[in-house]
Amino acid sequence: MTDVEKHDALFVSLLMMFHSAAMQYLGKVKNPATDKIERNLEQAQAIIDMFDMLKEKTKGNLKPEEEKFLSNLAQELKLNYVDEASKPQPTEGETK
């Protein structure tokens, strides 16, 4: 594997890691550490903001498929955020 291929794979892994964390914060998937659905919209928003920052900072430096992948993940997170933000927040001690 060349350095370029390695960096491409690491970039995709980084995006997927943040995407998975955001989906946990949105309450869309269980937290593997607690095996519970948990929701933290502030943390989810922070990751969405990070995706937007990455899109801006990497503009012109990504391959077209990487740019599309990053944009698609950011859009998916934003749509899920809107869905979750429209739901009532769980009360203390309640999961989703």
C-alpha positions in Angstrom: 0.0 0.0 0.0 1.4 3.4 -1.0 1.4 6.4 1.4 -1.3 8.0 -0.7 -3.5 4.9 -0.5 -2.9 4.7 3.3 -3.8 8.3 3.8 -7.0 7.9 1.7 -8.0 4.9 3.8 -7.2 6.8 7.0 -9.2 9.8 5.9 -12.3 7.6 5.2 -11.8 5.9 8.6 -11.6 9.3 10.4 -14.8 10.4 8.8 -16.6 7.1 9.6 -15.3 7.3 13.2 -16.8 10.8 13.6 -20.0 9.8 11.8 -20.5 6.8 14.1 -20.0 9.0 17.2 -22.5 11.6 15.9 -25.1 8.9 15.2 -24.6 7.7 18.8 -25.0 11.3 20.1 -28.2 11.7 18.0 -29.6 8.6 19.7 -29.8 6.7 16.4 -27.5 3.8 17.5 -26.6 2.4 20.9 -23.5 3.5 22.8 -21.4 0.3 22.7 -19.9 1.1 26.1 -23.3 1.3 27.9 -25.4 -0.7 25.5 -28.0 2.1 25.7 -29.5 4.6 23.4 -28.3 8.0 24.5 -28.8 11.4 23.0 -26.6 14.5 23.3 -27.5 17.0 20.6 -24.8 19.5 21.6 -22.1 16.9 20.9 -23.8 15.8 17.7 -23.8 19.5 16.6 -20.1 19.8 17.4 -19.4 16.9 15.1 -21.6 18.3 12.3 -19.7 21.6 12.7 -16.4 19.6 12.4 -17.6 18.1 9.1 -18.5 21.5 7.8 -15.0 22.8 8.8 -13.4 19.8 7.1 -15.3 20.5 4.0 -14.1 24.1 4.0 -10.5 23.4 4.9 -10.0 20.5 2.4 -11.8 22.3 -0.5 -9.7 21.7 -3.6 -7.5 19.1 -1.9 -9.8 16.0 -2.0 -10.5 13.6 -4.8 -14.1 14.0 -6.1 -15.2 10.7 -4.5 -13.8 11.9 -1.1 -15.5 15.2 -1.4 -18.8 13.6 -2.3 -18.4 11.1 0.6 -17.7 13.9 3.1 -20.7 15.9 1.8 -23.0 12.9 1.9 -22.0 12.1 5.5 -22.5 15.7 6.6 -25.9 15.9 4.9 -27.0 12.7 6.5 -26.0 13.9 10.0 -27.8 17.3 9.4 -31.0 15.6 8.4 -30.8 13.2 11.4 -30.1 16.2 13.7 -33.2 18.0 12.5 -35.2 14.8 13.0 -33.9 14.4 16.6 -34.1 18.1 17.5 -37.8 18.1 16.6 -38.4 15.4 19.3 -38.9 16.2 22.9 -35.7 15.8 25.1 -35.8 12.8 27.4 -36.3 13.5 31.0 -33.6 12.8 33.6 -32.9 9.1 33.9 -34.8 8.3 30.7 -33.0 7.1 27.6 -34.5 7.7 24.2 
